[in-house]
Amino acid sequence: MTEPDDQRPPPFGSLNELLRSSYSFLGYGALAVRLGALDQQLYGKWCRRCKGIWFGLALEVECPRCGNRKG
């Protein structure tokens, strides 16, 4: 038998909590930091080694945490 709905805790409190638990935030690319780029100007990029997302300008390719340049 299944439990009634009122006894099951929600899996996550919010979408932000779900997203934070799904990946590791690796920081910002060096050029984006140097130029003071706004969040709206940045792209999220995946690092396979770190298993996380970092944010940088369109032409930045190097993970700020490990230096990986191959996604």
Rosetta constraint file for C-alpha pairs under 8 A:
AtomPair CA 3 CA 7 HARMONIC 6.51 0.50
AtomPair CA 3 CA 8 HARMONIC 6.96 0.50
AtomPair CA 4 CA 8 HARMONIC 7.11 0.50
AtomPair CA 12 CA 17 HARMONIC 6.46 0.50
AtomPair CA 12 CA 18 HARMONIC 6.06 0.50
AtomPair CA 13 CA 17 HARMONIC 6.54 0.50
AtomPair CA 13 CA 18 HARMONIC 7.91 0.50
AtomPair CA 14 CA 18 HARMONIC 6.52 0.50
AtomPair CA 15 CA 19 HARMONIC 6.22 0.50
AtomPair CA 16 CA 20 HARMONIC 6.09 0.50
AtomPair CA 17 CA 21 HARMONIC 6.26 0.50
AtomPair CA 18 CA 22 HARMONIC 6.29 0.50
AtomPair CA 19 CA 23 HARMONIC 6.87 0.50
AtomPair CA 20 CA 24 HARMONIC 7.15 0.50
AtomPair CA 20 CA 25 HARMONIC 7.91 0.50
AtomPair CA 23 CA 51 HARMONIC 6.78 0.50
AtomPair CA 23 CA 52 HARMONIC 5.10 0.50
AtomPair CA 23 CA 53 HARMONIC 6.84 0.50
AtomPair CA 24 CA 50 HARMONIC 7.81 0.50
AtomPair CA 24 CA 51 HARMONIC 6.65 0.50
AtomPair CA 24 CA 52 HARMONIC 4.30 0.50
AtomPair CA 24 CA 53 HARMONIC 6.28 0.50
AtomPair CA 25 CA 52 HARMONIC 5.71 0.50
AtomPair CA 25 CA 53 HARMONIC 5.34 0.50
AtomPair CA 25 CA 54 HARMONIC 6.10 0.50
AtomPair CA 26 CA 50 HARMONIC 7.90 0.50
AtomPair CA 26 CA 52 HARMONIC 6.10 0.50
AtomPair CA 26 CA 53 HARMONIC 5.74 0.50
AtomPair CA 26 CA 54 HARMONIC 4.80 0.50
AtomPair CA 26 CA 55 HARMONIC 7.97 0.50
AtomPair CA 26 CA 63 HARMONIC 7.81 0.50
AtomPair CA 26 CA 64 HARMONIC 6.96 0.50
AtomPair CA 26 CA 65 HARMONIC 6.24 0.50
AtomPair CA 27 CA 53 HARMONIC 7.79 0.50
AtomPair CA 27 CA 54 HARMONIC 5.12 0.50
AtomPair CA 27 CA 55 HARMONIC 6.45 0.50
AtomPair CA 27 CA 64 HARMONIC 6.60 0.50
AtomPair CA 27 CA 65 HARMONIC 7.50 0.50
AtomPair CA 28 CA 32 HARMONIC 6.64 0.50
AtomPair CA 28 CA 33 HARMONIC 6.60 0.50
AtomPair CA 28 CA 54 HARMONIC 5.67 0.50
AtomPair CA 28 CA 55 HARMONIC 4.81 0.50
AtomPair CA 28 CA 56 HARMONIC 5.68 0.50
AtomPair CA 28 CA 64 HARMONIC 6.54 0.50
AtomPair CA 29 CA 33 HARMONIC 6.39 0.50
AtomPair CA 29 CA 54 HARMONIC 7.19 0.50
AtomPair CA 29 CA 55 HARMONIC 6.14 0.50
AtomPair CA 29 CA 56 HARMONIC 4.68 0.50
AtomPair CA 29 CA 57 HARMONIC 7.35 0.50
AtomPair CA 29 CA 60 HARMONIC 6.82 0.50
AtomPair CA 29 CA 62 HARMONIC 7.31 0.50
AtomPair CA 29 CA 63 HARMONIC 6.95 0.50
AtomPair CA 29 CA 64 HARMONIC 5.56 0.50
AtomPair CA 30 CA 34 HARMONIC 6.08 0.50
AtomPair CA 30 CA 56 HARMONIC 7.81 0.50
AtomPair CA 30 CA 64 HARMONIC 6.95 0.50
AtomPair CA 31 CA 35 HARMONIC 6.06 0.50
AtomPair CA 31 CA 56 HARMONIC 7.39 0.50
AtomPair CA 31 CA 57 HARMONIC 7.24 0.50
AtomPair CA 31 CA 60 HARMONIC 7.33 0.50
AtomPair CA 32 CA 36 HARMONIC 5.86 0.50
AtomPair CA 32 CA 37 HARMONIC 5.18 0.50
AtomPair CA 32 CA 42 HARMONIC 7.66 0.50
AtomPair CA 32 CA 56 HARMONIC 5.59 0.50
AtomPair CA 32 CA 57 HARMONIC 5.86 0.50
AtomPair CA 33 CA 37 HARMONIC 6.62 0.50
AtomPair CA 37 CA 41 HARMONIC 6.31 0.50
AtomPair CA 37 CA 42 HARMONIC 7.24 0.50
AtomPair CA 37 CA 57 HARMONIC 7.92 0.50
AtomPair CA 38 CA 42 HARMONIC 6.95 0.50
AtomPair CA 41 CA 57 HARMONIC 6.76 0.50
AtomPair CA 42 CA 55 HARMONIC 5.84 0.50
AtomPair CA 42 CA 56 HARMONIC 5.04 0.50
AtomPair CA 42 CA 57 HARMONIC 5.00 0.50
AtomPair CA 42 CA 58 HARMONIC 7.06 0.50
AtomPair CA 43 CA 55 HARMONIC 5.41 0.50
AtomPair CA 43 CA 56 HARMONIC 5.49 0.50
AtomPair CA 43 CA 57 HARMONIC 6.06 0.50
AtomPair CA 43 CA 58 HARMONIC 6.37 0.50
AtomPair CA 44 CA 53 HARMONIC 6.14 0.50
AtomPair CA 44 CA 54 HARMONIC 5.72 0.50
AtomPair CA 44 CA 55 HARMONIC 4.55 0.50
AtomPair CA 44 CA 56 HARMONIC 6.73 0.50
AtomPair CA 45 CA 53 HARMONIC 5.39 0.50
AtomPair CA 45 CA 54 HARMONIC 5.37 0.50
AtomPair CA 45 CA 55 HARMONIC 5.98 0.50
AtomPair CA 45 CA 56 HARMONIC 7.43 0.50
AtomPair CA 45 CA 71 HARMONIC 7.56 0.50
AtomPair CA 46 CA 51 HARMONIC 7.17 0.50
AtomPair CA 46 CA 52 HARMONIC 5.82 0.50
AtomPair CA 46 CA 53 HARMONIC 4.62 0.50
AtomPair CA 46 CA 54 HARMONIC 6.54 0.50
AtomPair CA 46 CA 71 HARMONIC 5.90 0.50
AtomPair CA 47 CA 51 HARMONIC 5.56 0.50
AtomPair CA 47 CA 52 HARMONIC 5.54 0.50
AtomPair CA 47 CA 53 HARMONIC 6.17 0.50
AtomPair CA 47 CA 54 HARMONIC 7.44 0.50
AtomPair CA 47 CA 63 HARMONIC 6.52 0.50
AtomPair CA 47 CA 68 HARMONIC 7.13 0.50
AtomPair CA 47 CA 70 HARMONIC 7.86 0.50
AtomPair CA 47 CA 71 HARMONIC 5.03 0.50
AtomPair CA 48 CA 52 HARMONIC 7.22 0.50
AtomPair CA 48 CA 71 HARMONIC 5.70 0.50
AtomPair CA 49 CA 66 HARMONIC 7.72 0.50
AtomPair CA 49 CA 68 HARMONIC 7.26 0.50
AtomPair CA 50 CA 65 HARMONIC 7.79 0.50
AtomPair CA 50 CA 66 HARMONIC 7.27 0.50
AtomPair CA 54 CA 63 HARMONIC 6.86 0.50
AtomPair CA 54 CA 64 HARMONIC 7.43 0.50
AtomPair CA 56 CA 60 HARMONIC 5.96 0.50
AtomPair CA 61 CA 69 HARMONIC 5.47 0.50
AtomPair CA 61 CA 70 HARMONIC 7.70 0.50
AtomPair CA 61 CA 71 HARMONIC 7.86 0.50
AtomPair CA 62 CA 67 HARMONIC 5.24 0.50
AtomPair CA 62 CA 68 HARMONIC 5.56 0.50
AtomPair CA 62 CA 69 HARMONIC 4.65 0.50
AtomPair CA 63 CA 67 HARMONIC 4.77 0.50
AtomPair CA 63 CA 68 HARMONIC 5.31 0.50
AtomPair CA 63 CA 69 HARMONIC 6.55 0.50
